[in-house]
Amino acid sequence: MSELKDIKLKVLSEKDFLFLARKNPEGVYDKETRSKLYKIIKKLSLGIKYCTGDEKQLHKKFKKAEFGILLRKNTETKENINHPGKVQVAGRISGEIIAESVLIEKTGTVFGNIAAEDVLCKGVVRGDIRATNKVKISKEAEVTGDIHSPTLNIEKGALFEGRCSRPKIRKLNSIFWLGKTPKKAG
């Protein structure tokens, strides 16, 4: 039977409502999932005058959502990413990444430069890393490239080949490091 007991819907299907309701507005999702989420949110926005109270609550929660980008394990891509939120790499990417924060999982490999506020590397990076806040390289990680960050933490056992510098960056100037980012990325 229906999972929506006392919820009334006019704009969304039960399937779309549940799909969106189960997600986090600050979550990290693959391209297909983000596309579906943004379509559902757009549908709510376009039909806002017909929305029930339940749909309006859901719209309020997600209208300013900025879903992070997930590059799944066992995937390979060649592209540059410029995103105002989080980027999580579990697969392989060849290209530059500019984001608020970047996480390279144990299974992740980045062939390109990274610019972010925070970078956590558990996998492999072949390129320079610039962070306005901090860089952490975990014990199982391999980084070949220069690192520029006011805070750098390299765990024992990590492989790092390159130079590092610790510039003094004021928070107001951090936008210079990241460049301009679009409001939403697909």
Summary of the structure (lengths in Angstrom):
residues: 186
radius of gyration: 19.4
end to end distance: 34.4
largest distance: 60.5
contacts: 597
relative contact order: 0.12
helix: 24%
strand: 32%
